[in-house]
Amino acid sequence: MADPKWNVLYFEQWVKKEGLELIRGHKVENVFTTPLKPWARTGGKAVQIQLNGTGELNAAYIQEIDPKKELAPQRHIYEELVFVLKGRGSTAVWYDGKKKNSFEWQAGSLFSIPLNAWYQHFNGSGSEPARYIAVTTAPIMMNLIRNEDFIFNNDAVFPERYDGEENYFSGKVKTEIFKDWDIPTPISFSNFFADVYSLTLHESNRGIDTRGYSFELANGVLGSHTVVIPGGTFSKVHRHGPGAHVIWLKGDGYSLIWPDGGEKMKEYWGPGTMLVPPDWWWHQHAVISKEPAQHLALKLSSRTNLVTKAHMGSMKSTRTGGNQLNYEDFPPELMAELKQIFQEECAKRGTPVHMEPIAGL
């Protein structure tokens, strides 16, 4: 590792040393088509991503596996949550001295690598590459420890998280009800979800007729949820802490993001766009396509293993101490502004507005 310099983070130095690009800013235009470079460590092609809204606490990377190929075995003292973008394949996971566990995945699969377990990804196709995106806690761990050998060559095991159980990646789901939001919400616990696109979703209080699903994986600190928002509607305004990587899977629209008292920024999105709202900025998602939109959020802080309390009230009304404005609580001038922007954007595309519960729309 190069000698430390003023205002340079260890994680940034590591990415440079690995020979990879580091994407910054508020969003990635399309995670399905983002250019990648060879990554000697893994034997694949990759790009590292640390968007401004992460607060340097987590990051993402995209990696691709060539047809008929596998990546090199890896282990590391940071968590990793994986979503498969395209292709199919399998992964083997093990601790030294323990039997390997293997499972198969496809586009839409979501799983987590147990902390510091060895793992190896294999492409199951002889003709098509496989591509995935992963969110990790690498930045906070590297910036705190500042020792690459400790991160990647550490024999520590965490049996309370993973102990070689044969059914660990079976896909069996346990559901518990979380009662600290405006409506009781099912939280699904598993270490492998085969297909995010085909899940049976539950009621969500994010907006009109929205549906959702919340994930807890590998007894870790990274969590996830997916939300489907009908076409011609916009979500409630909300805010939360850093590190929520919002990947749009379906539909087209925009997100307005702004700090208290600050200027609003409009970020357009479509399938493949990834946004990370800045820490504690208000934001709203608006679907301007006729068809519904779906996003998957890969984020810091699960419900069971909190890292920051800043995510606790993200789907709880500001009336009861949360950080989501119900429609009736939008200040009149804010509602007027948001409605005007939304109506103009829908009109450009001939999308009917379906905000009947909101006066004037």
VOGU-3710 file (C-alpha; in Angstrom, 3 decimals, decimal comma):
1> madpkwnvly> 0,000/0,000/0,000  1,293/3,473/-0,894  2,343/5,881/1,833  -0,630/7,717/3,367  -1,375/11,166/1,997  -3,526/14,002/3,238  -7,266/13,448/2,732  -6,850/10,081/1,021  -8,800/7,076/2,265  -7,204/3,644/2,604
11> feqwvkkegl> -10,094/2,123/0,628  -9,475/4,501/-2,283  -5,768/3,637/-2,250  -6,617/-0,063/-2,252  -8,947/0,275/-5,266  -6,216/2,108/-7,168  -3,663/-0,533/-6,221  -6,051/-3,228/-7,483  -6,048/-1,521/-10,877  -9,779/-0,792/-10,879
21> elirghkven> -11,870/2,276/-11,575  -13,811/3,856/-8,686  -17,131/5,403/-9,694  -18,235/8,403/-7,615  -21,252/10,743/-7,764  -24,952/10,203/-7,013  -25,781/7,384/-9,430  -24,663/4,757/-11,906  -26,585/4,974/-15,177  -26,861/1,238/-15,848
31> vfttplkpwa> -25,329/-1,544/-13,780  -26,108/-4,056/-16,561  -23,841/-2,286/-19,075  -21,255/-0,410/-16,962  -17,771/-1,016/-18,465  -15,484/-3,290/-16,457  -11,723/-3,896/-16,282  -9,798/-7,111/-15,522  -9,361/-7,730/-11,794  -6,300/-9,862/-11,119
41> rtggkavqiq> -7,372/-10,683/-7,554  -10,497/-12,526/-8,725  -9,757/-13,412/-12,327  -12,919/-11,629/-13,465  -13,769/-8,163/-14,734  -14,994/-5,525/-12,298  -15,521/-1,912/-11,299  -15,708/-0,481/-7,771  -18,427/2,026/-6,852  -18,587/4,406/-3,915
51> lngtgelnaa> -21,377/6,898/-4,432  -21,597/10,044/-2,326  -24,519/8,838/-0,227  -22,561/5,982/1,323  -20,842/8,216/3,865  -17,714/6,086/3,212  -19,332/3,295/5,264  -20,108/0,837/2,481  -19,575/0,489/-1,246  -20,572/-1,620/-4,225
61> yiqeidpkke> -18,821/-3,376/-7,049  -19,941/-5,028/-10,270  -18,209/-8,187/-11,417  -18,530/-10,367/-14,494  -17,539/-14,006/-14,987  -16,680/-15,136/-18,506  -18,436/-18,176/-20,037  -17,098/-21,544/-18,821  -14,971/-19,723/-16,207  -14,808/-19,411/-12,433
71> lapqrhiyee> -13,401/-16,732/-10,166  -10,520/-17,291/-7,775  -11,396/-18,310/-4,197  -11,735/-15,306/-1,874  -12,274/-14,494/1,787  -12,313/-11,175/3,620  -13,138/-9,504/6,925  -16,007/-7,506/5,518  -19,566/-8,410/4,645  -20,837/-8,889/1,117
81> lvfvlkgrgs> -24,423/-8,966/-0,176  -24,789/-10,220/-3,770  -27,532/-9,688/-6,370  -27,234/-11,509/-9,684  -27,896/-9,188/-12,628  -27,667/-11,693/-15,474  -26,569/-15,217/-16,191  -26,553/-18,352/-14,092  -24,002/-20,256/-12,091  -23,095/-21,624/-8,690
91> tavwydgkkk> -21,119/-20,686/-5,597  -19,147/-22,811/-3,144  -18,725/-21,561/0,456  -16,564/-23,028/3,201  -14,390/-22,466/6,244  -11,020/-24,224/6,439  -11,549/-27,746/7,771  -15,274/-27,690/7,022  -17,222/-29,284/4,177  -17,992/-27,045/1,209
101> nsfewqagsl> -21,571/-25,925/0,652  -22,640/-25,228/-2,917  -25,772/-23,649/-4,360  -26,967/-22,569/-7,797  -28,104/-19,066/-8,717  -29,663/-17,207/-11,631  -30,565/-13,665/-12,661  -32,584/-12,227/-9,772  -30,953/-14,304/-7,018  -29,977/-12,575/-3,762
111> fsiplnawyq> -27,561/-14,044/-1,246  -24,927/-13,077/1,307  -21,409/-14,388/1,802  -20,854/-15,349/5,473  -18,228/-13,190/7,136  -14,666/-14,330/6,284  -15,818/-17,618/4,752  -14,013/-18,798/1,641  -16,178/-18,594/-1,468  -15,832/-19,205/-5,189
121> hfngsgsepa> -18,237/-18,259/-7,997  -18,677/-20,372/-11,159  -20,373/-19,390/-14,405  -22,850/-22,129/-15,381  -23,090/-21,095/-19,033  -20,748/-22,042/-21,821  -21,736/-19,095/-23,990  -22,967/-16,180/-21,858  -21,163/-14,138/-19,174  -22,639/-13,881/-15,687
131> ryiavttapi> -22,743/-10,491/-13,975  -23,544/-9,550/-10,386  -23,490/-6,495/-8,175  -22,438/-6,692/-4,543  -22,630/-4,219/-1,676  -19,897/-4,585/0,944  -18,662/-3,080/4,190  -15,128/-2,957/2,757  -14,665/0,846/3,097  -15,360/1,129/6,818
141> mmnlirnedf> -13,360/-2,014/7,618  -10,368/-0,990/5,490  -10,368/2,624/6,620  -10,441/1,531/10,271  -8,003/-1,402/10,155  -5,626/-0,115/7,429  -3,974/-3,512/7,017  -4,594/-5,519/3,842  -3,208/-8,756/5,287  -5,672/-8,581/8,193
151> ifnndavfpe> -8,563/-8,060/5,766  -7,737/-10,826/3,253  -5,512/-13,319/5,099  -7,234/-13,776/8,429  -8,085/-17,183/9,914  -10,906/-15,885/12,126  -14,210/-17,770/11,910  -17,660/-16,670/13,024  -19,664/-19,818/13,872  -22,589/-17,751/15,170
161> rydgeenyfs> -23,037/-16,591/11,570  -21,993/-19,700/9,646  -20,765/-23,084/10,824  -20,913/-25,173/7,678  -24,587/-26,122/8,029  -25,648/-28,235/5,023  -28,995/-26,420/4,687  -27,521/-22,923/5,038  -28,284/-21,972/1,428  -31,429/-24,097/1,067
171> gkvkteifkd> -33,627/-21,042/0,526  -35,884/-21,849/3,460  -37,516/-18,615/4,688  -38,505/-17,703/8,237  -40,853/-14,729/8,618  -41,221/-12,418/11,610  -43,386/-9,316/11,975  -41,693/-5,960/12,506  -44,062/-3,626/14,369  -42,137/-0,360/14,624
181> wdiptpisfs> -43,369/1,147/11,329  -46,811/2,560/10,561  -48,090/-0,886/9,586  -46,862/-4,303/10,795  -44,408/-5,543/8,183  -43,192/-9,111/7,495  -39,405/-9,478/7,532  -38,052/-12,556/5,733  -34,977/-14,344/7,068  -32,977/-16,611/4,768
191> nffadvyslt> -29,462/-16,899/3,381  -30,546/-17,398/-0,221  -33,475/-15,977/-2,203  -33,641/-17,689/-5,603  -35,562/-15,007/-7,526  -36,399/-11,510/-6,292  -38,620/-10,968/-9,342  -41,050/-13,775/-8,457  -41,632/-13,087/-4,746  -45,116/-12,668/-3,303
201> lhesnrgidt> -45,035/-9,092/-2,036  -46,818/-7,634/0,984  -48,528/-4,302/1,577  -46,140/-1,367/1,891  -46,826/2,119/3,268  -44,334/3,793/0,908  -47,098/5,063/-1,379  -50,397/4,383/-3,126  -50,884/0,637/-3,731  -47,175/-0,076/-3,264
211> rgysfelang> -46,031/-3,586/-2,430  -42,780/-4,704/-0,850  -40,573/-7,412/0,648  -37,839/-7,091/3,290  -34,810/-9,390/3,530  -32,449/-10,349/6,373  -29,459/-12,490/5,366  -26,521/-14,290/7,004  -27,056/-12,700/10,439  -25,190/-9,703/9,084
221> vlgshtvvip> -25,330/-5,917/9,178  -26,323/-5,506/5,522  -30,035/-5,572/4,775  -32,270/-5,341/1,727  -35,791/-4,649/0,557  -37,646/-4,442/-2,716  -40,619/-2,197/-3,518  -43,006/-2,123/-6,492  -44,641/1,263/-7,181  -47,554/1,511/-9,671
231> ggtfskvhrh> -47,128/3,535/-12,856  -48,367/7,116/-12,710  -47,815/7,479/-8,948  -45,148/8,935/-6,673  -43,947/7,761/-3,295  -44,125/9,509/0,020  -41,225/11,786/0,873  -38,783/10,110/3,248  -35,182/10,140/4,443  -32,732/7,820/6,155
241> gpgahviwlk> -29,077/7,296/6,924  -26,231/6,521/4,500  -25,503/3,542/2,313  -28,819/2,533/0,669  -27,952/1,401/-2,883  -31,265/1,668/-4,762  -31,167/-0,384/-7,975  -34,085/0,097/-10,363  -35,121/-3,189/-11,970  -38,274/-2,187/-13,871
251> gdgysliwpd> -40,069/0,963/-15,010  -38,953/4,519/-15,653  -39,066/7,607/-13,483  -37,102/10,088/-11,472  -36,133/10,714/-7,869  -36,078/14,153/-6,284  -33,440/14,501/-3,564  -32,684/17,498/-1,364  -31,261/18,466/2,041  -33,260/20,510/4,552
261> ggekmkeywg> -33,627/23,972/3,082  -31,569/23,043/0,022  -32,121/22,922/-3,717  -33,850/19,892/-5,188  -31,969/17,613/-7,589  -33,834/15,474/-10,122  -32,219/12,155/-11,029  -33,870/10,187/-13,854  -33,732/6,413/-13,730  -34,697/3,307/-15,679
271> pgtmlvppdw> -33,891/-0,412/-15,513  -30,311/-0,738/-14,290  -29,906/2,717/-12,743  -28,490/2,744/-9,210  -28,896/5,688/-6,830  -27,613/6,228/-3,309  -29,547/9,067/-1,629  -27,218/11,236/0,466  -27,319/10,792/4,231  -30,435/12,353/5,757
281> wwhqhavisk> -31,568/14,030/2,504  -35,277/14,009/1,774  -36,188/12,112/-1,374  -39,163/10,943/-3,375  -39,492/8,351/-6,142  -41,863/9,112/-9,034  -42,913/6,516/-11,639  -43,618/8,188/-14,986  -43,966/5,005/-17,036  -47,356/3,370/-17,549
291> epaqhlalkl> -46,039/0,112/-16,141  -45,033/-0,294/-12,476  -41,478/0,300/-11,316  -39,496/-1,961/-8,997  -36,361/-1,224/-7,079  -34,089/-3,334/-4,914  -32,247/-1,586/-2,079  -28,994/-3,136/-0,826  -28,136/-1,182/2,270  -26,191/-0,722/5,447
301> ssrtnlvtka> -27,911/-1,707/8,690  -30,321/-4,598/8,919  -33,330/-4,545/11,236  -31,824/-7,102/13,614  -28,180/-5,947/13,580  -28,190/-2,159/13,684  -25,116/-0,180/12,698  -26,879/3,172/12,761  -30,276/4,208/14,116  -30,647/6,596/11,168
311> hmgsmkstrt> -32,531/3,917/9,189  -35,016/2,999/11,911  -37,839/5,382/11,007  -37,655/5,323/7,213  -41,198/3,908/6,866  -42,675/5,510/9,971  -44,665/8,737/9,974  -43,053/11,956/11,128  -46,141/12,321/13,352  -44,886/9,428/15,482
321> ggnqlnyedf> -41,172/10,190/15,412  -40,299/8,645/12,068  -38,842/10,022/8,862  -41,597/9,561/6,288  -44,087/12,280/5,405  -47,565/10,938/4,790  -49,233/12,634/1,824  -51,522/14,673/4,057  -48,480/15,979/5,929  -46,695/17,403/2,875
331> ppelmaelkq> -46,400/21,184/3,341  -48,843/22,770/0,817  -46,095/24,514/-1,150  -44,082/21,289/-1,367  -47,115/19,298/-2,526  -47,889/21,898/-5,189  -44,307/21,788/-6,471  -44,102/18,005/-6,541  -47,478/17,665/-8,255  -46,542/20,137/-10,970
341> ifqeecakrg> -43,239/18,411/-11,730  -44,929/15,016/-11,773  -47,836/16,027/-13,999  -45,466/17,606/-16,521  -43,235/14,533/-16,646  -46,193/12,140/-17,049  -47,723/14,340/-19,759  -44,503/14,131/-21,808  -44,926/10,347/-21,951  -48,710/10,121/-22,146
351> tpvhmepiag> -48,815/8,359/-18,790  -52,137/8,642/-16,914  -51,754/9,984/-13,379  -53,179/7,645/-10,723  -52,985/9,769/-7,600  -56,739/9,924/-6,959  -56,338/9,862/-3,149  -54,334/13,090/-3,422  -56,540/16,165/-3,817  -56,279/17,687/-7,270
361> l> -54,623/14,708/-8,998
//
